[in-house]
Amino acid sequence: MTRTGHDRRWSARGIAAALTMLLALLLALPAATGSAFAQVNPTTEAVREEQLMQALDRVTGRVSIPDRKAATLIQVEGQEWRAYHERTLAWIGGIAILGMLAVLAVFFLVRGRIRTEAGPSGRTIVRFRWFERFVHWLTASCFVILALSGLNVAFGKSLLLPLIGPEAFSTFSMAAKYAHNYLSFPFTLGLVLMFFIWALRNIPSRVDVTWFAQGGGIVGKAHPPAGKFNAGQKMLFWLVILVGAAIAVSGYILLFPFYGTTIAGMQTAQVVHGLLGVLLTAVILGHIYIGTLGMEGAFDAMGNGEVDLNWARQHHSLWVAEEERKATVEGKRSVPPTAVPAE
Amino acid sequence: MARLKFLCDADRCIECNACVTACKNENEVPWGINRRRVVTINDGKPGERSISMACMHCTDAPCKAVCPVDCFYNTADGIVLHSKDLCIGCGYCFYACPFGAPQYPRVGNFGSRGKMDKCTYCAGGPEPDLTAAEYQKYGANRIAEGKLPLCAEMCSTKSLLAGDGEIIAAIYKERVLKRGYGSGAWGWKTAYRETIDV
C-alpha cells in the first residue's frame, strides 16, 4: 500500500520534473542559438598579468629550453636596480668621492702638512719589512686599478665617453673590464695576506680610547700614544679587511654569473659591490692623503720601510718603546738604524 | 612615424614554438641563445596561458639606460638596437631588462660573456643595411626589406602580432570585443607604460 503510494508520488514528481525541464529547454533555446559556448567563459579562469605582478612582483612560468632564467617572463626588480644604478649609486658615489676630496682639500688648507716637530733625527728605525711592503703595494696597486675601472663602469659614460668618443671608450672599457676581473685575484690574495701579517697588531686596545679622545692628533696639537698602529690605522685596517672581503665576495658572485644565484641575487651582489666599492674608494683617498701629502715622513714607512726615529716617537711612541725594549733584551745597543726587526 | 611594438595574444598562443624556430633560422642565432622564447604560465592548471616573449623594444628602455658604454640606440620606429662593436659584455642589460631579453654567448671558462645578443625586431644593426657584416652580427634586416619580424609573420594562430603599436592594439581590441574575453597585452604596461583597455 505504502509502496504503491510511494510510486504514485514518485511518478507525479517525475512528471513535474519533466515539465520543468521542457520549459527550461524552451526558454534556453533562443539563448543557445545566439552563442553556442555561452556556458564556457575563459576570462574568469585565464591567468592575468596584473594578479601575478601584484602577488610576486614577477611572472614566472615554464619553458622548454634548458636556460632556467628564461622561465621568468617579467621581472620588475630590474627597474628598481636601474634606478639604483643610474641615480642612487651615482649620487652616493659622487658625494662620497668628491666630498672626501673636498674635505681633504679643506683639511690641507687649514691644518697644512703635519710636520715632524723635533725635525729629522738622522737615525731611522725599520717600520715595515720587505714582505709587509710587498703585500701593501700588491693590494694597493690592484686597488687603484680596480677602483678606477670600477668608477669607469659607473661614471665613464658621462665623464670619459664624451671626451674620447664611443670606439676609444669601448676599447678602454673592455680592457678595464678584463683588468677588473683578473686583478680581483691578486687583490683578494693581498687582503688575505694583510689579515695574517697585521691582524694581531690591529686588535683594539685601551690606548685607542685615548687616541680617539685626543682627536688622534689630527684635530688639535696633541700626540696621543700609539703602538705600531694607532686607532685610526686600526679602523682603516678593519674597514679594508671587512669591506674588502664583502667587495671580493660580491665581486666573485658577479664574476661567476648565475652560479647558484638568481637574477635577484645578481642585482643584490651588484648593489653591494658598487656601494661598498665607492665608499672604500673614498676611505682610501683619505689614506693616500695622510700617507703622502698630509704628513711629513709618513711615506717612508711604505717607501723604503725605514722611518725617522723622531717621526716614530711623535706618532707611534709605544711602538718605539717596545722596539727599544726588544733591542735591549737582545743585548744590542738601543735602536741601531738597521738591526732592529720591525716586530 | 610608426611606433613598432610586439603584442602576444595569449588566448591564441598554442605554444607551438614556431616563432622561436623561425627566429633562430632567420637570424642564424648562435647555439644556446634564444632571442624569443615561449613561457607557459600556470602550466597544466586551469587558466593556463602561453606567452611568446622577446625584447619588447621598450619605451625608455632600461637596457639602454644602464649600459656603461652606451651601446644602445633607437631607430626612428622605436626599435631598440645595439652595437656589438661597442658592447663589452658586462651583463648589466640583463639585470635591468624586465623581459630577460639580452643573451650572452659564452666565450671562455666560467661566466665570461661575449657580446650581447638580443631580438633586433628583424632590423639588423648599426652596419649598413643588408650587408654581410650586418647579417653576421645581428641577423636579418627584414625591416629594410619592408617586411615585419618573421616570428609574428609566420605565427599560425596570429597570436603574436608585430607592427605599429596603435594598429596591433586595435586588432587586439577588436578580437577581445568579438570573442568576449582576453587575458591582456602581456608586458605592455612594463614596456610601454600603457595597457589596452577594452
Interface residues (C-beta under 8 A of the other chain):
Chain A: N41 P42 T43 E45 A46 V47 R48 E49 E50 L52 V59 T60 G61 R62 V63 S64 I65 D67 K69 A70 A71 T72 L73 I74 Q75 V76 G78 Q79 W81 R82 H85 E86 N152 V153 A154 G156 K157 L161 P166 E167 F169 S170 S173 M174 K177 N181 L254 L255 F256 P257 F258 Y259 I263 M266 Q267 Q270
Chain B: A10 D11 N17 G32 N34 R37 V38 V39 T40 I41 N42 D43 P46 G47 E48 R49 S50 I51 M53 P62 A65 V66 C67 P68 V69 D70 C71 S83 D85 L86 C87 I88 G89 C90 G91 Y92 F94 Y95 A96 C97 P98 F99 G100 F110 G111 S112 R113 G180 Y181 G182 S183 G184 W186 G187 K189 T190
